[in-house]
Amino acid sequence: MKNRQRGFSQETSSAKAGISIRSGRRIEKNQRGRKKQRHWRTRQDPFGAVWETEIIPLLAREPELTGTTLWEYLDDHYPGQYSEKLLRTLQRRVKHWRAVKGPEKAVIFCQSVPAGQQGLSDFTRPRTTITIAGKPFDHLLYQFRLAYSHWRDVHVIQGGESYSALADGLQNALHKLGGVPAEHRTDSLSAAYINTTQKRE
């Protein structure tokens, strides 16, 4: 359009823009080349003979059947009649049938946690026994994880759950993270709300 405004011809402006002359004319007249959507077939349905009589009854009995499985079934029963080129067409038809007439899907309530919103803390006991100089090393693993990105940091805690262990692990994790999530959650950790180190002293 800029070249056209500078006085270049339609052919020159289109060539400079890297488009065809016809597209240049359409753009200049503000006509978009969008075609209207068709609601009729341009070709004969390749599965017209078997769709209602064989495929739909199979899908009604076993809704989990895939387009590939159904194509293999057709290839076994009608050798050479349904080429492999029709596989994608059959897969699309099966997907559409499943969406429109298939069984109801289980209701899922998706939980969306925005990035940087939520951090999670938990203590876990390792499954393997670690020994130092032949003696078992009694320890826990403090894990901090971001809910959105699943970034995690693990810190070895000697002894059991305590407020100081939670504070140390969380401080180290946030230092490595380089920021603080808006919300921090724990899984019913008594160490999160009861400072047991003060009781011992």
C-alpha positions in Angstrom: 0.0 0.0 0.0 2.8 2.4 0.8 4.4 1.9 -2.7 1.0 2.4 -4.2 0.6 5.7 -2.3 4.0 6.8 -3.6 2.8 6.5 -7.1 4.0 3.1 -8.2 1.8 1.0 -10.5 -0.2 -1.9 -9.2 2.2 -4.4 -10.8 5.3 -2.7 -9.3 3.8 -2.3 -5.8 2.7 -6.0 -5.8 6.1 -7.2 -6.9 7.8 -5.1 -4.2 5.5 -6.5 -1.5 6.0 -10.0 -2.8 2.4 -10.7 -3.5 0.4 -11.4 -6.7 -1.1 -8.5 -8.7 -4.6 -10.0 -8.1 -4.0 -10.0 -4.3 -2.7 -6.4 -4.6 -6.0 -5.4 -6.3 -8.1 -7.1 -3.6 -6.1 -5.5 -0.8 -6.5 -2.1 -2.4 -10.3 -2.5 -2.8 -10.4 -3.9 0.8 -11.8 -7.2 -0.4 -10.7 -10.2 1.6 -10.5 -13.5 -0.3 -12.4 -15.6 2.3 -14.5 -18.3 0.9 -18.0 -19.1 2.3 -18.1 -22.3 4.2 -19.7 -25.2 2.3 -22.4 -27.4 3.8 -22.4 -29.9 1.0 -20.1 -32.7 -0.2 -17.8 -32.2 -3.2 -16.8 -35.9 -3.3 -18.7 -39.1 -2.7 -18.4 -40.3 0.9 -15.7 -43.1 0.9 -17.3 -44.8 3.9 -20.9 -44.3 2.9 -21.5 -48.0 2.4 -20.3 -49.1 5.8 -20.6 -46.1 8.1 -24.2 -46.6 9.3 -24.2 -50.4 8.9 -20.9 -51.4 10.4 -18.8 -48.6 11.9 -21.4 -46.9 14.0 -22.6 -50.2 15.6 -19.0 -51.1 16.4 -18.5 -47.6 18.0 -21.7 -47.9 19.9 -20.5 -51.2 21.4 -16.9 -50.1 22.0 -16.6 -46.3 22.0 -12.8 -46.5 22.7 -12.1 -47.9 19.3 -9.7 -45.8 17.3 -9.8 -44.8 13.7 -6.8 -47.0 13.0 -8.4 -50.1 14.5 -11.6 -49.5 12.5 -9.6 -49.0 9.3 -7.8 -52.3 10.0 -11.2 -54.0 10.5 -12.4 -52.6 7.1 -9.2 -53.7 5.4 -9.6 -57.2 6.8 -13.3 -57.5 5.7 -13.0 -55.5 2.4 -9.4 -56.1 1.2 -8.2 -53.4 -1.2 -11.4 -51.4 -1.0 -10.3 -48.8 1.6 -6.8 -47.6 1.0 -4.5 -46.3 3.7 -5.0 -42.8 2.3 -8.5 -42.8 3.8 -7.2 -43.5 7.4 -7.0 -39.8 8.3 -10.6 -39.2 7.0 -11.8 -42.1 9.1 -10.0 -40.8 12.2 -11.7 -37.4 11.7 -15.1 -39.0 11.3 -14.7 -41.1 14.4 -13.5 -38.1 16.4 -16.6 -36.1 15.2 -18.9 -39.0 16.0 -17.4 -39.3 19.5 -17.9 -35.6 20.2 -21.5 -35.5 18.9 -23.0 -38.9 19.7 -20.4 -40.7 21.8 -20.7 -41.5 25.5 -20.6 -38.7 28.1 -17.2 -37.7 29.4 -16.4 -37.6 33.1 -16.8 -34.1 34.5 -13.4 -32.7 35.4 -13.0 -29.5 37.4 -9.7 -28.1 36.2 -7.6 -26.3 38.8 -5.6 -23.5 37.2 -2.7 -22.1 39.3 -1.1 -19.0 37.7 2.7 -19.0 37.4 4.4 -17.8 40.7 1.1 -18.1 42.6 1.6 -21.1 44.8 4.5 -22.9 46.5 4.2 -26.2 48.4 6.2 -27.6 51.3 6.4 -31.1 52.6 8.7 -33.5 54.5 9.3 -37.0 53.2 11.2 -39.9 54.7 13.5 -41.5 52.1 12.9 -45.2 51.3 16.6 -46.1 51.2 18.7 -46.3 54.3 21.8 -44.2 54.3 24.7 -45.2 56.6 27.7 -43.1 57.7 30.6 -45.1 59.2 28.2 -48.1 59.4 25.6 -46.3 61.5 22.2 -45.3 60.0 21.8 -41.6 59.2 18.4 -40.5 60.6 17.1 -37.8 58.3 14.2 -36.4 56.4 14.0 -34.6 53.0 12.3 -31.2 53.0 10.8 -30.5 49.5 9.7 -27.2 48.2 7.8 -27.2 44.8 6.1 -24.6 42.7 2.6 -25.7 41.6 2.7 -24.2 38.1 6.2 -25.1 36.8 7.0 -28.0 39.1 10.3 -26.5 39.9 11.5 -28.1 43.1 14.3 -27.9 45.7 15.2 -30.6 48.2 17.0 -30.0 51.5 18.3 -32.7 53.8 17.1 -32.3 57.4 18.9 -34.2 60.2 16.4 -35.4 62.8 12.6 -34.9 62.5 10.1 -32.3 61.5 10.5 -29.0 63.3 9.8 -25.3 62.8 13.5 -24.5 62.3 13.9 -27.3 59.7 10.9 -25.9 57.8 12.3 -22.4 58.1 15.8 -23.4 56.9 14.5 -25.5 54.0 12.1 -22.8 52.9 14.7 -20.1 53.2 17.2 -22.1 51.1 14.6 -22.9 48.5 13.4 -19.3 48.1 17.0 -18.1 47.9 17.7 -20.6 45.0 14.4 -19.6 43.4 15.3 -15.9 43.5 11.7 -14.9 44.4 8.8 -15.6 46.6 5.4 -17.1 45.5 2.3 -15.3 46.5 1.0 -18.2 48.5 2.7 -21.0 50.5 1.0 -24.2 51.4 1.9 -27.1 53.6 0.3 -30.5 53.9 -0.9 -30.4 57.6 2.6 -30.0 58.9 2.6 -29.4 62.6 6.0 -27.8 62.2 4.4 -25.1 60.1 2.2 -23.7 63.0 3.8 -25.2 66.2 7.3 -24.2 67.1 8.5 -27.4 68.8 12.0 -26.1 69.2 10.9 -23.6 71.9 9.1 -26.4 73.8 12.3 -28.4 74.0 14.3 -25.5 75.4 
